[in-house]
Amino acid sequence: MKLYISVLFTILFINSSYSQVNSEISLTTSQSQVLISKKGETFQLTDEDGKIVISDIDSLYQKKKSDLIFIKKKGLWGVVSNYGKILIPINFNKTERIYNEFWAVTKNQKKEYLV
C-alpha cells in the first residue's frame, strides 16, 4: 500500500530513522486518512470525518516509510495504524516491533510477545 504524506507544518526529526510530530500532519492512504494535530501541550488523532480517535497524546513518532504510529499517553506506549486502528493498546511501558507482525511489549518489567 502506498503511503502519501502531506506535511501541513513542520516535522522534527529525532534521527535518521524516526520523526516526531511538531505541529500537524495528514497521513493519507488509499483507504482512509488520519490527521494528527497539536492541541495545547498534547496531540490528538482524528479520522477523516473529524471524529477524535485518540486524544491527550503526550508524544508520538513514526518510522520513515512505515504505516505505524507509536503513541505515548500518560507514560505508557501503544501502536496505532495510519488509518486510526489501535493495533497495540496504549498500556505498555515499552513496545517494539521484532519482525513483521511480531511485537515485544513490556509492562511492569514483564516482557510479553504479541503476534
Secondary structure as the mmCIF struct_conf table of DSSP 4:
data_model
#
loop_
_struct_conf.conf_type_id
_struct_conf.id
_struct_conf.beg_label_comp_id
_struct_conf.beg_label_asym_id
_struct_conf.beg_label_seq_id
_struct_conf.end_label_comp_id
_struct_conf.end_label_asym_id
_struct_conf.end_label_seq_id
STRN STRN1 TYR A 4 VAL A 7
BEND BEND1 LEU A 8 PHE A 9
STRN STRN2 ILE A 11 ASN A 15
TURN_TY1_P TURN_TY1_P1 SER A 16 SER A 17
STRN STRN3 TYR A 18 VAL A 21
BEND BEND2 ASN A 22 SER A 23
STRN STRN4 GLU A 24 THR A 28
BEND BEND3 SER A 30 GLN A 31
STRN STRN5 GLN A 33 LYS A 39
TURN_TY1_P TURN_TY1_P2 GLY A 40 GLU A 41
STRN STRN6 THR A 42 ASP A 47
TURN_TY1_P TURN_TY1_P3 GLU A 48 ASP A 49
BEND BEND4 GLY A 50 GLY A 50
STRN STRN7 ILE A 52 ILE A 57
STRN STRN8 SER A 59 LYS A 63
TURN_TY1_P TURN_TY1_P4 LYS A 64 LYS A 65
BEND BEND5 ASP A 67 ASP A 67
STRN STRN9 LEU A 68 LYS A 73
TURN_TY1_P TURN_TY1_P5 LYS A 74 GLY A 75
STRN STRN10 LEU A 76 SER A 81
TURN_TY1_P TURN_TY1_P6 ASN A 82 TYR A 83
BEND BEND6 GLY A 84 GLY A 84
STRN STRN11 ILE A 86 PHE A 92
BEND BEND7 ASN A 93 ASN A 93
STRN STRN12 LYS A 94 TYR A 99
TURN_TY1_P TURN_TY1_P7 ASN A 100 GLU A 101
STRN STRN13 PHE A 102 LYS A 107
TURN_TY1_P TURN_TY1_P8 ASN A 108 GLN A 109
STRN STRN14 LYS A 110 LEU A 114
#
